[in-house]
């Protein structure tokens, strides 16, 4: 019996100050993706230069076997 459960995600919001360069933001997001398993969901940049970044990763739940 194959029961499909919906995929659950852990979501994190990160606020990045305006004085960070584009390369610094890229490096941060690349490291999170490579080493933490995070993927970019949304990036929002405001007029004052700050950025809000939403990243997510799958939650893997172990089910007991019978």
C-alpha positions in Angstrom: 0.0 0.0 0.0 1.5 3.3 -1.1 0.2 6.2 0.9 1.4 9.6 -0.3 1.8 12.3 2.3 2.1 15.9 1.5 5.6 17.3 1.6 6.3 19.4 4.6 8.7 22.3 4.6 10.5 24.3 7.2 10.5 28.0 6.3 12.8 30.7 7.5 12.8 34.4 6.9 16.1 36.3 6.9 16.3 40.1 6.9 19.5 41.3 5.2 20.7 44.9 5.9 21.1 47.4 3.1 24.9 47.8 3.5 25.5 44.2 2.4 26.8 43.9 -1.2 25.1 41.8 -3.8 28.1 39.4 -3.7 27.8 39.0 0.1 24.0 38.1 -0.2 24.8 35.7 -3.0 27.5 34.0 -0.9 25.1 33.7 2.1 22.3 32.2 0.0 24.7 29.8 -1.8 26.2 28.6 1.4 22.7 28.0 2.9 21.7 26.1 -0.2 24.9 24.0 -0.4 25.4 23.1 3.2 22.0 23.5 4.8 19.7 22.1 2.0 17.8 25.4 1.8 16.1 26.6 -1.4 15.1 30.2 -2.2 11.4 30.8 -2.1 11.2 34.6 -2.3 13.5 37.6 -2.2 12.0 41.0 -1.6 14.0 44.2 -1.8 12.7 47.4 -0.2 13.3 51.0 -1.2 15.6 51.6 1.7 17.8 48.8 0.4 17.0 46.1 3.0 16.1 42.6 1.7 13.7 40.0 3.1 14.6 36.5 2.0 12.4 33.4 2.5 14.1 30.0 2.2 12.7 26.5 2.8 13.9 23.0 3.1 12.0 19.7 3.3 11.2 18.1 6.6 12.0 14.4 6.4 10.0 12.4 8.9 10.9 8.8 9.7 7.9 6.5 9.8 8.0 3.3 11.8 8.0 0.1 9.9 5.7 -2.7 10.7 
